[in-house]
Amino acid sequence: MSDSTFARFLLPHITAMEPYTPIVPFEVLSHQLGRPPEQIVKLDANENPYGPAPAVREALARYPFVHIYPDPEQRELRAALADYTGVPAEHILAGSGADELIDLICRLTLAPGDAIIDCPPTFGMYGFDAGLTGARVLQVWRRPDFSVDAEEIGKWANGQISKAANDASRLPFPASRPPKLLFLTSPNNPDGSLLDPADLKWLLTLPLLVILDEAYIEFAGLEHSAARWVPEYENLIVLRTFSKWAGIAGLRLGYGIFPAWLMPTLWKAKQPYNVNVAATVAGLVSLAHRQEIRPTVEALIAERERLYRELAAVPFLRPYPSRANFVLCRVEGRDARELKAALAARGILVRHYAKPGLENCIRISAGRPEQTDALLAALKQV
Ligand SMILES: *Cc1c(COP(=O)(O)O)cnc(C)c1O
């Protein structure tokens, strides 16, 4: 297709981009591995194996208004989220997953010539969505323990972007303005470490809009959330999702808590019906029944701790402590890619990394106890 005469209509910074590698769908995996889906131990995408609260399935089955468009102002959902987060609904906007909101924030603030600060190793969507706008992604690497290098971020936030940094980029546009956005993740994906609140406080004094992604905060404890800081700061956004704790990743529901000045522009720019009715019903019922979901979150936290202890006892694995629903491991003395393949051949899926800072690593999601048992048994065989 790229040799079509119309291919010249494409924006050059988009054609130059590396594609994002999403997960392989469950049905396709099942076919590839020659195993029915119920025999696959899926520990590669941090999904909640317990699925949604039973009341969510019932409410979805009963919901009568599938033929009607959803409320563009998300009134009921935002009121429930205000109750859950302790932040007024005027600061809250829901999205089709937190991913949609990352994209929206990038599109509202970035153009060719702009830049963001990303702190790898971390979630890939920040750099990807910023790249789509033509912005330059400045990388301030985390330390070996995955903590954020706040001092280095401070240098980049206040300085102009050097010619050397621009030359190192494959982008057709040099970044000509100081960075606008800083993306932070707490707990961080893929290691599960929490951001130090003192670092966050200091980073908020910089001339940057800070986007704090709390996709896994329910597994760390809501007392570690900075959601309630948002009304006090003009430059803090907190993103959350129902994909992990509430077990509805397939329905796509996330939300952001935004400073007041940004809300009118978000309302103007978002797709009117961005959150569908199934996601809305599932979100409302999940919040109403959160006391029933709590035990599955507790079970996953307990399983994460057990997973860490058991993995630490495997001679070729070095796990990192985590506050999320997964454990990152350095593989020592053997090849992580081969280990991943050997586990997959036994129907056990884990995430493999070969990126800078994550050399020879695998990430394993906390699952049901019997899934951990199957993983540990397979690790003994391979
Ligand atoms: C899974 C994940 C998300 C995606 O959330 P959705 O609501 O499913 O789009 C966002 N941020 C991080 C760090 C994640 O790991």
The ligand as a MOL file (V3000), in Angstrom:
LIG
                    3D

  0  0  0     0  0            999 V3000
M  V30 BEGIN CTAB
M  V30 COUNTS 15 15 0 0 0
M  V30 BEGIN ATOM
M  V30 1 C -3.2720 -1.0270 31.6040 0
M  V30 2 C -2.7530 0.3450 31.7100 0
M  V30 3 C -3.4850 1.4360 31.2540 0
M  V30 4 C -4.6710 1.2310 30.3440 0
M  V30 5 O -5.8290 1.5040 30.9290 0
M  V30 6 P -7.1660 1.3490 30.0600 0
M  V30 7 O -8.1600 2.0190 30.9320 0
M  V30 8 O -7.4120 -0.1190 29.8920 0
M  V30 9 O -6.9660 2.0570 28.7540 0
M  V30 10 C -3.0400 2.7240 31.5060 0
M  V30 11 N -1.8730 2.9070 32.1450 0
M  V30 12 C -1.1110 1.8780 32.5640 0
M  V30 13 C 0.1570 2.1560 33.2570 0
M  V30 14 C -1.5210 0.5700 32.3400 0
M  V30 15 O -0.7310 -0.4360 32.6850 0
M  V30 END ATOM
M  V30 BEGIN BOND
M  V30 1 1 1 2
M  V30 2 1 2 3
M  V30 3 2 2 14
M  V30 4 1 3 4
M  V30 5 2 3 10
M  V30 6 1 4 5
M  V30 7 1 5 6
M  V30 8 2 6 7
M  V30 9 1 6 8
M  V30 10 1 6 9
M  V30 11 1 10 11
M  V30 12 2 11 12
M  V30 13 1 12 13
M  V30 14 1 12 14
M  V30 15 1 14 15
M  V30 END BOND
M  V30 END CTAB
M  END
